[in-house]
Each structure stands twice: as structure tokens, then as C-alpha cells.
Amino acid sequence: MLVEVWSDIMCPWCYIGKRRLEKALAQLGDPRVGITWRSYELRPGHVRTPDITLGEGMVRWRGRTETEVTKLFGWIRSLGAQEGLELNLDTVRPVSSFDAHRLTHFAGAHGRRDEMTERLFRAHLTENVNVADREVLVGLADEVGLDAATARQVLDSDRYAAEVHAEARTEGVAAVPTVLVERRQHVAGAVDVEEYLALFRRAKVSATPS
């Protein structure tokens, strides 16, 4: 069963969804089924140097009040805690995720895309480091066992740029997280474990010859 997930490390819902999907896969109990990660930029062309916080941006550009943002972040933080995640959204400063996505493709070429994706989520949403800084990315690549020198060469080039753009343009994917099973059944948003299991069941039924 092919399980594809479009996500962006800028997105706390994607991190929460990752944990819930992992729990669903564990309950499914089929060692042949794993997650195939796909790239999606929530903020294409965004700055590489951290500027205002996520909350400040929501107030400035989305018309939210500070009280609304505080309440929303508290709710998301509590949902993350239920999944064992520490989400420090008050101090998150969004940046371009383009190079981070390219790095996950490099990691995927060495069988470590899941580990790299996990490390990038934690770096941005928990540690609040600048995941658009190429030296930071090289260090994170080294942490998951990738060759740092090769990672730096990749980031200094345009390698995997086409792959990132191609995955983001997949038909039917307009938000993250989006989970697509066997290219037949999909669900968008960080749904609960039972909904992911129901998605797997629907995909199996649709794949069964009538």
C-alpha cells in the first residue's frame, strides 16, 4: 500500500498529523506499509532570514487579534502535547522551506527522508532554529547520519529543485497535510487516528476487484 504525505515543516498541523499517522500505521501492523514523503511549500518565495513571529504575521496580515492567536496557539500546543510534541509556536519565525525540502530529497536518496523530515520539524517548531540557513541544514543533515560535505554541495547547487516543484504541483493537493493512499483515497488535515485507519480501509476496498 502506497501512503504519500504532502507536508511542510513550517506547519504544526503537519507535525501533529505525522504522529497520528504513525500511530495509525502501527495499529495497521503491516511492516510493508510506510510513509512516502512529498514536498509542499506553504510560503513559496518567503524570506530566508527570520523576521516577525508567526503570531505577529497572523495579526498583521490575517486580521486575527492577539487574543485569538494566543488562544489558537494554546489549543494547537495542547494537541501537540497529546502526541508527545513540544510546539513552541509563540517564538516560531517562518522562513523559506525550499532548501529544507531539497534536503529531504537528498536524504531520501540515502534512505533517510523520514528521519530528515522529523529532524526538520523539531528544529523549526520546537527549537525554533532557522531552517533556511544552509549551515544549520548541513548540521541537521549530519545529525541524521548524512555526509555533511555532500549535503553542503547539494544545498549550494540547484539539485532537487525540480523535484520539489513537481511534487508541490501534484493534482488534487492544495493544502497540508494531505495523505493519499494508493493514489485513490485521500484526506486533508491532521485528522485523528481512526480517520486514518478508515482511509486505509477505503483504499483497500477500492483496490479490490469487483
Helices and strands as residue ranges (DSSP letters): E 3-7, H 12-28, E 35-39, H 54-62, H 66-82, G 89-91, H 98-108, H 113-121, I 122-126, H 134-143, H 148-155, H 161-168, E 178-181, E 185-188, H 193-207
